[in-house]
Amino acid sequence: MRMSTDSFDRLSNALQPLLDTHPTAIQEYHKAGHSMKRFRWAVLYASKYDIRSLYNEGLTDNHIDTALRKITKTA
């Protein structure tokens, strides 16, 4: 993963409270026919995390999605 450990930790810390608060959200998205990628980015959006810092590190949406995949896998 290209994202720094520090950035990953900040991102994970921003998303984890939402994942903990809504433990069935993944299943609800799946039942509604939404993709897992949509779920990951919806959680990121809901967290209000300022991703400009990640883009300023030279990361792309694909790099960010890799980190989101890792974070939501543990949810």
C-alpha positions as CSV (number, residue, x, y, z in Angstrom):
1,M,0.0,0.0,0.0
2,R,1.4,3.4,-1.0
3,M,-0.3,5.3,1.8
4,S,1.9,6.2,4.7
5,T,1.2,4.4,8.0
6,D,0.5,7.8,9.7
7,S,-2.1,8.7,7.0
8,F,-3.6,5.2,7.2
9,D,-4.0,5.5,11.0
10,R,-5.6,8.9,10.7
11,L,-8.0,7.6,8.1
12,S,-8.8,4.5,10.0
13,N,-9.4,6.4,13.2
14,A,-11.9,8.7,11.3
15,L,-13.8,5.8,9.9
16,Q,-13.9,3.3,12.7
17,P,-16.4,5.1,14.9
18,L,-18.9,5.0,12.0
19,L,-18.3,1.3,11.3
20,D,-18.6,0.6,15.0
21,T,-21.9,2.6,15.3
22,H,-23.5,0.9,12.3
23,P,-22.3,-2.7,12.3
24,T,-24.9,-3.9,9.9
25,A,-24.3,-1.2,7.3
26,I,-22.3,-3.5,5.0
27,Q,-25.2,-6.0,4.9
28,E,-27.7,-3.2,4.3
29,Y,-25.7,-1.9,1.3
30,H,-25.4,-5.4,-0.1
31,K,-29.1,-6.0,0.2
32,A,-29.8,-2.8,-1.6
33,G,-27.7,-3.9,-4.5
34,H,-24.9,-1.5,-3.9
35,S,-21.3,-2.3,-4.5
36,M,-18.7,-2.6,-1.7
37,K,-16.8,0.2,-3.3
38,R,-19.8,2.5,-3.0
39,F,-20.1,1.4,0.7
40,R,-16.4,2.2,1.3
41,W,-16.6,5.7,-0.2
42,A,-20.0,6.4,1.5
43,V,-18.4,5.7,4.8
44,L,-15.5,8.0,3.9
45,Y,-17.9,10.7,2.9
46,A,-20.0,10.3,6.1
47,S,-16.8,10.6,8.2
48,K,-16.2,14.1,6.8
49,Y,-12.5,13.2,6.6
50,D,-10.6,15.8,4.6
51,I,-9.0,13.7,1.9
52,R,-7.1,16.6,0.3
53,S,-4.2,15.7,2.5
54,L,-4.1,12.3,0.9
55,Y,-4.2,13.7,-2.6
56,N,-1.5,16.1,-1.6
57,E,0.7,13.1,-0.8
58,G,0.3,12.0,-4.4
59,L,-2.3,9.3,-3.8
60,T,-5.0,8.5,-6.3
61,D,-8.5,7.2,-5.7
62,N,-7.2,3.7,-6.3
63,H,-4.6,4.1,-3.5
64,I,-7.3,5.5,-1.2
65,D,-9.7,2.7,-2.1
66,T,-7.0,0.1,-1.2
67,A,-6.8,1.7,2.3
68,L,-10.6,1.8,2.6
69,R,-10.8,-1.8,1.6
70,K,-8.3,-2.8,4.4
71,I,-10.2,-0.6,6.9
72,T,-13.7,-1.9,6.1
73,K,-12.5,-5.6,6.0
74,T,-11.9,-5.4,9.8
75,A,-15.3,-3.8,10.4
